[in-house]
């Protein structure tokens, strides 16, 4: 295990209490900005960074922001976040806090050919994140607007696709929402 990583076995009760307190603070921050139209950059630095660094414990050295690549049309594309630790890698496509993802709050696992495919904001963000994942050969991606997170996996096999997105050429699977 790398020096900048912590095993769940190393987390004690005090650490859990600290994490819960950080989670409460981020909830307060989200509420504070809920009626404010933040730009994507402000949403990233005031909310999303805090979620991943303060609450989820990601180290700055494991985060790349604005990672770029050339697409098939030779245009430069910028990925908001690439998180990498050991062999684990995922991307996050950030959207400003005013971009709402139409999800069902009582359900955490949604089929993409349902509610998520009917909402233009969600569909466009998932398309963008999916393309980043495919081009960078990263299996897991998510979209986040500071208040909602939708996680998907581009590499699921089989027709069941129990937990994550199988999304390719508008063949929709499932996603986890938070």
N, C-alpha and C positions, 0 to 999 in steps of 0.2 A: 504494500500500500504506500502511495506517495506521501511525503511529509505534509502536504496541504490538504489531506483528506482525513475525515473522521469516520470511524466505524460506528454503527448504531450501538455496538456494545460499549463504546467509550462515552456514551451520552448518559449523564446522571440526572437525578431529579432536578437539581438546580438548573442544569442546562435546559431541561424541558420547560421549567418555569420561565426561564429567560426567553425561550422561543415563543411561548404563549404570550408573554408580554410584548414581544416584537410583533406578533400577529395582531394583537389588539391595537398596537400603534398604527400598523399599516391599514387596518380597518378604519381607524379614525382619519387617516390621511385620505383614504378613498372617499369617505363621507365628506371630508372637507372640500374635495375637488369635484364632487358629484354634480354640482350645479355650475361648474366652471368649464368652459370649453378650452381645454388644454390642447396644445399642438402635440403631434406625435413625439417630438423631442422632449417636451415637458412631461408628457405621460411616462416616457421611458425613464427619465432621470428622477422624477418625483415619486413614481409608484412602482413601475416594473423592476427597476434596479433594486429597490428595497425588498421586493418580494423574493427575488432570487438570491440576493446577497445576504440580507439581514435575517429573513425568515427561513429560507431553504438552505442557507449556509454555503452557497457557491463562493469560491475564492476568485478574486479578480484575475489571477493568473490563468484561470480555466475558462475565461470569458473573452471572446473576440467580438467586437462591435464593428458593424459596417464592413464585414468581410466581403470581398468582391470577387466576381468571376465574369467571364465573357460568355454570353449565351450564344445560341446557334446563329443568331443574326449579327453576331459580333458587337452586341451592345453590352456595356458594363452594367451588371446587376449588383445591388448591394443588399446583403442579408443583415437584418438588424442585430441579431445575436446568434453566435455559434458557441454552445457550451460543450466543453470536452474534458473528460476525466478518464484516464486509462483508455480503454477501448470504447467507452460510452460517449456518444455524441448526439446532440439534438440542436435544432434551430428554433428560434422564436421570431415570428413575424409580429412586430408591434403595430398597433393602430392607436390613434388618439382616443382619449377617453370618451368622446362623443360618438364614436362608431360602435353601435350596439350590435351584438351577435344575437340573433333571435333564437333562443333556446327555451326549453321547458325546464323551469327551475326545480321541479320535483323529480326529474329524471336525470341521472348522471351519464347514462350511456344512450346516445342517440344515433339513429340511422341517418346517414347523410342524404339518402334519397327522400327523407322526410322534411322536417322543419328546416334543417340546415341548408338544404339545397334550394329552398324557396326564398331564402333571405339573401338579397344581392350583396350586402356587406360581408356576410359570413362566407358566401360562396366565392367572392373575389379574393378575400383574405386566404381562404383555404387553397384556392388555385395558386396564388402567389407562393405561399409557403411550400406547397407540394412541389412546385417547379424548382424551388431552391433546393429542397431535399434531393430530388432526382439528379439535378446537375452537380451537386456536391457529394452525391452517394451517401447521404445521411438518412437513416431509416426512420427516425422519430422527429416530428416537428410539432409545433403548436402555434396558435395565434392567441394574442393577448391584447386587451384594450385597457389594462390596468384594473378592471373590475371582473372580467371574465377570462377564462383560459379554456381553450379547446385543444386537446392533445390527439394526435393521430400517428399511425405507423404506416409507412409506405411499403413495408416489406412483408406484410402478413400473407400467409399462404392458405389456400383452401377457401371454401365458400362460407364457412361459419363466421369467421372474423369476430371472435367473441368480444374483444375489448376495444380495439382501435380501428382507425380508418383503413379501409382498402379503397383507395381513391385513384382511379386512373381513367382518363377519357370518359368522365362522367359515369363511371360505374361506381356507385357509392356503397360504402360499407357502414362502419359505425365509428363514433368518436366519444371520448370521455370529455365531459364538460365540468368546469369548476367555477 
